[in-house]
């Protein structure tokens, strides 16, 4: 539903739109918990030093300060102070801090999911907001984390996304070791710089990326050509391995990355067919990724950008000599919901949770109506009671305007009837046993395409 926002970049949904978002959140939560992930929530505020220690996105971070400082304090907050406070821009960095601080109380490997608001200084547009909800899952180990978790995370996300009312999707997966080993094998030592250039491929195209590689990283025409040839490889099975080896580059790290990516793709072909592809153009801009990297697009909606991304990080969290490697993926819930609503891909079956309105035949019947409502609610039927005894026609119109499908009537003799105001059918009903059909008991969200 298109309407003008009073503050750009901070979405606010109408009740029927919020029901769609809640369906998405509930579906993700149930899927994550079925796979044994525990829910946590971290604080909204971190120190600037904590937020910026991996990857430079300082232009996007919202600093936090009081409008009026105490007497004697500097009038202006020092943005360069690492102890200054700021709102978190994702959930991965706060999670790393949470793991370090609570390591003595956690059982490793620690499986967590986290669904929270985050804030980022984006230029608002569809798919990009300043305040938005993310849904993350991660597995973190103590000292080491078996690679099999990289495979599992991809399969869990494929299952979760498949349960949502969204178009078909593709998890595009690469491996940083594969890419870095290849670049090293062709003589490009600044592998992080190459990755940052390749990460711009879809935005600026191969010709401009080649120019970046040559002008900023001193790559030769041959090196730039090989880097772009690697990035052009996309397969739905493990055939990418032979295509990479056909390029003739030798490096131990490259072989390690090839093996890891092959494991993910082979498992996906078996357990999530058609949902995962090996895409060697995927780089991910943040520096903390060390192995598997993932981006996800909706088929036919690729211009929206990635709806789910993440990967393996071996050094994001540490405590002295103790390392906590992990792997995780983050779903952009607000981005997904925005597209669902703007393209009318799914809709709620009604605009309110209420299934029944108890009508009043007199103002004195309000207390008795509350007794009926209590009986219905006790069986899980969402129920409202009319506020005043207007003509029944007005009470029915009120229910219709609210999106309530049933109206309950009780006459002076204590006889009960319930009316389906969509069909006009009215039947006798017992408040101790009546139930609506399963499809009317709760709000349902279904695809409309």
Secondary structure, 3 states (H helix, E strand, C coil): CCCCCCCCCECCCCHHHHHHHHHHHHHHHHHHHHCCCEECCCCCEEEHHHHCCCCCCHHHCCEECCCCCCCCCCCCCCCCCCCCEEECCCCHHHHHHHHHHHHHHCCCCEEEEEEEEEECCCCCECCECCEEEEEEEEEECCCCCCCHHHHHHHHHHHHHHHCCCCCCEEEEEEEHHHHHHHHHHCCCCCHHHHHHHHCCHHHHCHHHHHHHHHHHHCCCHHHHHHHHHHHCCEECCCCHHHHHHCCCCCCHHHHHHHHHHHHHHHHHHHHCCCCEEEECCCCCCCCCCCCEEEEEEECCCHHHCCCEEEEEEEEEEEECCEEEEEEEEEEEHHHHHHHHHHCCCEEECCCCCCCEEECCCCHHHHHHHHHHHHHHHHCCCCEEECCCCCCHHHHHHHHHHHCCCEEEEECCCCCEEEEECCCCCEEECCCCCCCCCHHHHCCCEEECC
